[in-house]
């Protein structure tokens, strides 16, 4: 069953939202409810698994002797300060997408001066391999990878920027009351993160001289899982929005089915990674897959009941119960599994508990009506979910690097002299430790969840 593309937008502007709901609310003389709903769109409180941020060693960009002009020295100084500023923003709870974009653009506009060709030739930038960079990986603890390559720095830092967007979305979605504007920020942040991961995979990681090691963030399995996770979580926001605005059950079932498939795909992407670093992440994908399959069967059952197919509706709701029970068991397994990522009790979150109540209420209604009205036989097999949502699916927002800084000109570039720096290479550089990022311990509020009734 395909959902028509003409379905109304799930994230309209506020005035549009008011127009769409005004007629119905006037009929029910419930204008206050309409206004409240426009201000507090849904008590979303999604719970999202988050792996830790990547950590990195400090970089001084002190190229003594190499930077042969005041302008060249200024570029090096600005690289150091903009990098430090960007790293600070990753753990600053007051940081928002606008601040993050400005900090990212400031650093990347300068860093590209060590990557792009500035001398009018097709040769590699002579500054690309002058500095060593160390980064940890989200799944490998505090063991860093190191490459003397500015492209490695670019993709590693951008990877962390994408992780920040996912954490910003998670923090916002965990609030007790989420406004329409905040819901849009969550939705967009997840799509922005997906776009960054996707662009890194397709355009920048292939440029690395040293390929990513197995199990590291920059290898295809890990980065694919991040892309899919961001898309799936963005669709969770869409589903919550559709439920709150009381869209038809067919649309909600289709979106839930597509979201469950996303989580299943992400889980399969990681099935060849070492269990010690991927098991907890996979448990998250598995529990979300079964949770949204329960959603899909629940709302598909409502569609069947509305079509007077009460026996099939009962069987669909029974399958929803089965999927929900499996998701509940996986929540416990998730809590008991060791590995990178957040520690939480997802089965105690209101968004999880409310679905269980909705399934029970809907199944009781179907069984009651079947006993009084329909007298349909309940099929032995659950209905085949052939649901395809042609609307509401989350697509990554394309990511583009900022323009090259005006400081990085061919004239300034010519004043960097690598031959003079070679004299100072005799002294072995001091080994710099990589300190883990101290992330704020922000937990979602318990009395939260999407309103289902």
C-alpha positions as CSV (number, residue, x, y, z in Angstrom):
1,X,0.0,0.0,0.0
2,X,1.5,3.3,-1.0
3,X,0.7,6.5,0.8
4,X,-0.1,9.4,-1.7
5,X,2.5,12.1,-2.0
6,X,-0.2,14.7,-1.5
7,X,-0.4,14.0,2.2
8,X,-0.3,17.4,4.1
9,X,3.1,18.5,5.4
10,X,4.0,17.1,8.9
11,X,6.2,20.1,9.6
12,X,4.3,23.2,8.3
13,X,5.0,26.7,9.5
14,X,3.1,27.8,12.6
15,X,0.5,29.8,10.7
16,X,-0.1,26.9,8.3
17,X,-0.6,24.6,11.3
18,X,-3.1,27.0,12.7
19,X,-5.0,27.2,9.4
20,X,-5.1,23.4,9.0
21,X,-6.5,22.8,12.5
22,X,-8.7,25.9,12.8
23,X,-11.8,24.5,11.1
24,X,-11.8,21.3,13.1
25,X,-11.2,23.1,16.4
26,X,-14.0,25.6,15.7
27,X,-16.4,22.7,15.1
28,X,-15.5,21.3,18.6
29,X,-15.4,24.7,20.2
30,X,-11.9,23.9,21.5
31,X,-9.8,26.8,20.4
32,X,-7.7,26.7,23.6
33,X,-6.6,23.1,22.8
34,X,-5.7,24.3,19.3
35,X,-3.5,27.1,20.6
36,X,-1.9,24.8,23.2
37,X,-1.1,22.3,20.5
38,X,0.6,24.9,18.3
39,X,2.8,26.0,21.2
40,X,3.6,22.5,22.7
41,X,3.4,20.3,19.6
42,X,4.2,17.0,21.3
43,X,5.8,15.7,24.4
44,X,8.3,13.9,22.3
45,X,11.0,12.7,24.7
46,X,12.5,10.2,22.4
47,X,15.4,8.3,23.7
48,X,18.4,7.9,21.4
49,X,21.5,5.9,21.9
50,X,24.6,8.0,21.6
51,X,28.2,6.9,21.2
52,X,30.9,9.1,22.8
53,X,32.5,12.0,20.9
54,X,35.9,11.5,19.3
55,X,38.8,12.9,21.3
56,X,41.9,14.4,19.8
57,X,45.4,15.5,20.8
58,X,46.1,19.3,20.9
59,X,47.7,20.7,17.7
60,X,49.9,23.8,18.0
61,X,50.5,24.5,14.2
62,X,53.8,25.9,15.2
63,X,55.8,25.5,12.0
64,X,59.0,27.3,13.1
65,X,61.1,28.3,10.1
66,X,58.5,27.0,7.6
67,X,56.1,29.9,8.0
68,X,58.2,32.6,6.4
69,X,55.9,35.7,6.6
70,X,53.7,37.4,9.1
71,X,50.6,36.4,7.1
72,X,51.7,32.7,7.1
73,X,52.3,32.9,10.9
74,X,48.8,34.4,11.3
75,X,47.2,31.5,9.4
76,X,49.0,29.1,11.8
77,X,47.9,31.0,14.9
78,X,44.3,31.3,13.6
79,X,44.3,27.5,12.9
80,X,45.2,26.8,16.4
81,X,42.7,29.2,18.0
82,X,39.7,28.2,15.7
83,X,40.5,24.5,16.3
84,X,40.5,25.0,20.0
85,X,37.3,27.0,19.8
86,X,35.5,24.3,17.8
87,X,36.6,21.6,20.3
88,X,35.2,23.7,23.2
89,X,31.8,23.9,21.4
90,X,31.4,20.1,21.3
91,X,30.9,20.0,25.1
92,X,29.3,23.4,25.7
93,X,25.7,22.9,26.6
94,X,24.8,26.5,25.5
95,X,26.0,25.8,21.9
96,X,23.4,25.8,19.2
97,X,23.5,24.9,15.5
98,X,24.2,28.5,14.5
99,X,27.2,28.8,16.9
100,X,28.4,25.3,15.8
101,X,28.2,26.3,12.1
102,X,30.1,29.5,12.6
103,X,32.9,27.7,14.6
104,X,33.0,24.9,12.0
105,X,33.3,27.3,9.1
106,X,36.0,29.4,10.8
107,X,38.2,26.4,11.2
108,X,37.5,24.6,7.9
109,X,37.9,27.7,5.8
110,X,41.5,27.9,7.1
111,X,42.2,24.1,7.1
112,X,41.4,23.9,3.4
113,X,44.4,26.1,2.8
114,X,46.5,23.0,3.7
115,X,44.4,20.7,1.4
116,X,43.4,22.6,-1.8
117,X,45.9,23.4,-4.5
118,X,46.8,27.1,-4.2
119,X,49.7,27.3,-6.7
120,X,47.6,26.9,-9.8
121,X,48.8,23.3,-10.5
122,X,47.2,19.9,-10.0
123,X,49.9,18.9,-7.6
124,X,49.1,18.0,-4.0
125,X,49.2,20.9,-1.5
126,X,52.7,21.0,0.0
127,X,51.3,21.7,3.5
128,X,48.9,18.7,3.5
129,X,51.3,16.3,5.2
130,X,53.3,18.6,7.5
131,X,51.2,18.1,10.7
132,X,50.4,14.9,12.5
133,X,46.8,14.5,13.9
134,X,45.6,12.0,16.5
135,X,41.9,11.1,16.9
136,X,40.2,8.4,18.9
137,X,37.2,6.4,17.5
138,X,33.7,6.2,18.9
139,X,33.8,2.4,19.2
140,X,37.4,1.8,20.2
141,X,37.8,3.5,23.6
142,X,40.8,5.8,24.1
143,X,43.1,4.1,21.6
144,X,43.8,6.8,19.0
145,X,44.6,6.6,15.3
146,X,47.2,9.0,13.9
147,X,47.8,10.2,10.4
148,X,50.1,13.0,9.1
149,X,47.4,14.3,6.7
150,X,45.2,17.4,6.8
151,X,42.4,15.4,5.1
152,X,42.4,13.0,8.0
153,X,41.9,16.0,10.3
154,X,39.1,17.4,8.1
155,X,37.1,14.1,8.1
156,X,37.7,13.4,11.8
157,X,36.7,16.9,12.9
158,X,33.7,16.9,10.6
159,X,32.7,13.5,11.9
160,X,32.7,15.0,15.4
161,X,30.6,17.9,14.1
162,X,28.0,15.4,12.9
163,X,28.1,13.6,16.2
164,X,27.4,17.0,17.9
165,X,24.3,17.5,15.8
166,X,23.0,14.1,16.9
167,X,23.7,14.9,20.6
168,X,22.1,18.3,20.3
169,X,19.0,16.6,18.8
170,X,19.0,14.0,21.5
171,X,19.2,16.6,24.2
172,X,16.4,18.7,22.7
173,X,14.2,15.7,22.1
174,X,14.6,14.6,25.7
175,X,12.9,17.7,27.1
176,X,9.6,17.4,28.9
177,X,7.8,19.7,26.6
178,X,9.0,20.2,23.0
179,X,7.7,23.1,21.0
180,X,7.1,23.0,17.3
181,X,10.2,25.0,16.7
182,X,12.3,22.6,18.8
183,X,10.8,19.6,17.0
184,X,11.9,21.1,13.7
185,X,15.4,21.7,15.2
186,X,15.6,18.0,16.2
187,X,14.4,16.9,12.8
188,X,16.7,19.1,10.9
189,X,19.7,18.4,13.1
190,X,19.5,14.7,12.5
191,X,19.2,15.2,8.8
192,X,22.2,17.6,8.9
193,X,24.2,15.0,10.7
194,X,23.2,12.3,8.1
195,X,24.3,14.7,5.4
196,X,27.7,15.3,6.9
197,X,28.3,11.6,7.4
198,X,27.2,10.9,3.8
199,X,29.4,13.6,2.3
200,X,32.4,12.4,4.2
201,X,31.9,8.9,3.0
202,X,31.4,9.8,-0.6
203,X,33.7,12.8,-1.2
204,X,36.4,13.1,1.5
205,X,37.3,9.7,3.1
206,X,38.2,8.2,-0.3
207,X,41.0,10.9,-0.5
208,X,42.8,9.5,2.5
209,X,46.3,8.1,1.6
210,X,46.0,5.6,4.5
211,X,42.6,3.7,4.4
212,X,40.7,3.5,7.7
213,X,41.3,0.4,9.8
214,X,38.6,-2.1,10.4
215,X,36.3,-1.1,13.2
216,X,37.3,2.6,13.0
217,X,34.8,5.4,12.5
218,X,35.9,6.1,8.9
219,X,35.4,2.6,7.6
220,X,32.2,2.0,5.5
221,X,30.3,-0.2,8.0
222,X,30.5,2.3,10.9
223,X,29.8,5.4,8.9
224,X,26.9,3.7,7.0
225,X,25.4,2.8,10.4
226,X,25.6,6.4,11.5
227,X,23.9,7.6,8.3
228,X,21.0,5.1,8.7
229,X,20.6,5.8,12.4
230,X,20.2,9.6,11.8
231,X,17.6,9.0,9.1
232,X,15.7,6.5,11.3
233,X,15.7,8.9,14.3
234,X,14.6,11.8,12.1
235,X,11.6,9.7,11.0
236,X,10.8,9.0,14.7
237,X,10.2,12.7,15.0
238,X,8.0,12.6,11.9
239,X,6.0,9.8,13.4
240,X,5.5,11.6,16.7
241,X,4.4,14.6,14.7
242,X,1.9,12.6,12.6
243,X,0.4,11.0,15.7
244,X,0.0,14.4,17.5
245,X,-1.7,15.9,14.5
246,X,-3.9,12.8,14.2
247,X,-2.9,11.9,10.6
248,X,-4.5,8.7,9.3
249,X,-3.4,5.4,10.6
250,X,-2.2,4.2,7.2
251,X,0.4,6.9,7.0
252,X,1.6,6.3,10.5
253,X,1.9,2.6,10.0
254,X,3.8,3.1,6.7
255,X,6.3,5.5,8.4
256,X,6.7,3.2,11.3
257,X,7.4,0.2,9.0
258,X,9.9,2.2,7.0
259,X,11.6,3.3,10.2
260,X,11.8,-0.3,11.5
261,X,13.4,-1.3,8.2
262,X,16.0,1.4,8.6
263,X,16.9,0.1,12.1
264,X,17.1,-3.4,10.8
265,X,19.4,-2.3,8.0
266,X,21.7,-0.5,10.4
267,X,21.9,-3.6,12.6
268,X,22.8,-5.7,9.6
269,X,25.5,-3.2,8.6
270,X,27.3,-3.8,11.9
271,X,26.9,-7.6,12.1
272,X,30.5,-8.2,11.0
273,X,32.1,-5.8,13.5
274,X,33.7,-7.2,16.7
275,X,31.0,-7.8,19.3
276,X,32.9,-6.0,22.1
277,X,32.7,-2.7,20.3
278,X,29.3,-3.0,18.5
279,X,27.0,-5.2,20.7
280,X,25.4,-2.4,22.7
281,X,24.9,-0.3,19.6
282,X,23.3,-3.3,17.8
283,X,21.0,-3.9,20.7
284,X,19.7,-0.3,20.3
285,X,19.0,-0.9,16.6
286,X,17.3,-4.2,17.4
287,X,15.0,-2.8,20.1
288,X,14.1,0.2,18.0
289,X,13.3,-2.2,15.0
290,X,10.9,-4.2,17.1
291,X,9.5,-1.2,18.7
292,X,8.6,0.4,15.4
293,X,7.3,-2.9,14.0
294,X,4.9,-2.9,17.0
295,X,3.9,0.6,16.0
296,X,3.4,-0.5,12.4
297,X,1.2,-3.5,13.3
298,X,-0.7,-1.4,15.8
299,X,-1.7,1.3,13.4
300,X,-2.2,-1.2,10.5
301,X,-4.7,-2.9,12.8
302,X,-6.6,0.4,13.2
303,X,-6.7,0.7,9.4
304,X,-8.0,-2.9,9.1
305,X,-10.7,-2.2,11.7
306,X,-11.8,0.9,9.8
307,X,-12.1,-1.3,6.7
308,X,-14.4,-3.8,8.7
309,X,-11.7,-6.4,8.7
310,X,-11.9,-7.1,12.4
311,X,-10.4,-10.6,12.4
312,X,-7.3,-9.4,10.5
313,X,-7.1,-6.3,12.8
314,X,-7.0,-8.5,15.9
315,X,-4.2,-10.6,14.4
316,X,-2.3,-7.5,13.5
317,X,-2.7,-6.2,17.1
318,X,-1.6,-9.6,18.4
319,X,1.6,-9.3,16.3
320,X,2.1,-5.8,17.7
321,X,2.0,-7.2,21.2
322,X,4.6,-9.8,20.2
323,X,6.9,-7.2,18.7
324,X,6.5,-5.0,21.7
325,X,7.3,-7.8,24.1
326,X,10.5,-8.5,22.1
327,X,11.4,-4.8,22.2
328,X,10.9,-4.9,26.0
329,X,13.2,-7.9,26.4
330,X,15.8,-6.1,24.2
331,X,15.6,-3.1,26.4
332,X,16.8,-5.2,29.3
333,X,19.5,-6.8,27.1
334,X,20.6,-3.3,26.1
335,X,21.0,-2.2,29.7
336,X,23.1,-5.3,30.5
337,X,25.4,-5.1,27.5
338,X,28.7,-3.5,28.0
339,X,30.2,-1.3,25.4
340,X,30.5,2.3,24.1
341,X,27.4,4.5,24.4
342,X,24.9,5.9,26.9
343,X,23.4,4.0,29.8
344,X,19.7,4.3,30.0
345,X,16.4,2.4,30.8
346,X,14.5,2.8,27.6
347,X,11.6,0.5,28.7
348,X,10.9,3.0,31.6
349,X,10.5,6.0,29.3
350,X,7.0,7.2,28.8
351,X,7.2,7.0,25.0
352,X,7.8,3.2,25.4
353,X,5.1,2.7,28.0
354,X,2.4,4.6,26.1
355,X,2.8,2.3,23.1
356,X,2.2,-0.7,25.2
357,X,-1.0,0.9,26.5
358,X,-2.2,1.9,23.1
359,X,-1.7,-1.7,21.7
360,X,-3.7,-3.1,24.6
361,X,-6.5,-0.6,24.3
362,X,-6.8,-1.1,20.6
363,X,-6.7,-4.9,20.8
364,X,-9.4,-4.8,23.5
365,X,-11.6,-2.6,21.3
366,X,-11.1,-5.0,18.3
367,X,-11.9,-8.1,20.3
368,X,-14.9,-6.4,21.9
369,X,-16.4,-5.3,18.5
370,X,-15.6,-8.7,17.0
371,X,-17.6,-10.4,19.7
372,X,-20.6,-8.0,19.3
373,X,-20.6,-7.1,15.6
374,X,-18.3,-8.9,13.2
375,X,-17.7,-12.5,14.4
376,X,-14.7,-12.8,12.1
377,X,-12.3,-15.6,12.3
378,X,-8.8,-14.5,13.5
379,X,-6.2,-15.6,10.9
380,X,-3.3,-17.8,12.1
381,X,-0.7,-15.7,10.3
382,X,-0.2,-12.0,10.8
383,X,-1.0,-9.7,7.8
384,X,1.9,-9.0,5.4
385,X,3.0,-5.4,5.8
386,X,3.4,-4.1,2.3
387,X,3.5,-0.5,3.4
388,X,5.5,2.1,1.5
389,X,5.6,5.7,2.6
390,X,6.1,8.0,-0.3
391,X,5.9,11.0,2.1
392,X,7.6,11.9,5.3
393,X,10.9,10.0,4.7
394,X,14.0,11.7,6.0
395,X,16.6,12.6,3.5
396,X,20.1,13.8,4.5
397,X,20.7,17.5,4.1
398,X,23.7,18.0,1.7
399,X,26.9,19.2,3.5
400,X,29.2,21.7,1.9
401,X,32.5,23.0,3.2
402,X,32.8,26.8,3.6
403,X,34.7,28.8,1.0
404,X,38.5,29.0,1.4
405,X,39.5,31.8,3.8
406,X,40.6,35.0,2.2
407,X,43.8,34.7,4.2
408,X,44.9,31.7,2.1
409,X,46.2,33.2,-1.1
410,X,48.8,31.9,-3.5
411,X,51.2,34.7,-2.4
412,X,51.0,33.7,1.3
413,X,51.2,30.0,0.4
414,X,54.5,30.7,-1.4
415,X,56.0,31.9,1.8
416,X,55.7,28.5,3.5
417,X,59.2,26.9,3.0
418,X,59.3,23.2,3.9
419,X,63.0,23.0,3.3
420,X,63.7,25.3,6.3
421,X,61.5,23.3,8.6
422,X,63.5,20.1,7.9
423,X,66.4,21.4,10.0
424,X,64.2,21.2,13.1
425,X,63.1,17.6,12.5
426,X,66.0,16.1,14.3
427,X,64.4,16.5,17.7
428,X,61.8,13.8,18.2
429,X,58.4,15.4,18.9
430,X,57.0,14.9,22.4
431,X,54.3,12.3,22.5
432,X,51.0,14.0,23.3
433,X,48.3,12.1,25.2
434,X,44.7,12.1,23.9
435,X,42.3,13.1,26.7
436,X,38.7,11.8,26.4
437,X,36.1,14.5,25.9
438,X,34.2,15.4,29.1
439,X,30.7,15.3,27.9
440,X,27.8,16.8,29.9
441,X,25.7,14.1,31.6
442,X,22.3,15.1,30.4
443,X,19.5,12.6,30.8
444,X,16.0,12.8,29.3
445,X,13.3,13.7,31.7
446,X,11.2,10.7,32.7
447,X,7.8,12.2,32.3
448,X,8.0,12.6,28.6
449,X,6.9,10.9,25.5
450,X,4.7,11.4,22.5
451,X,1.0,11.9,23.2
452,X,-0.8,8.9,21.7
453,X,-4.4,9.8,22.6
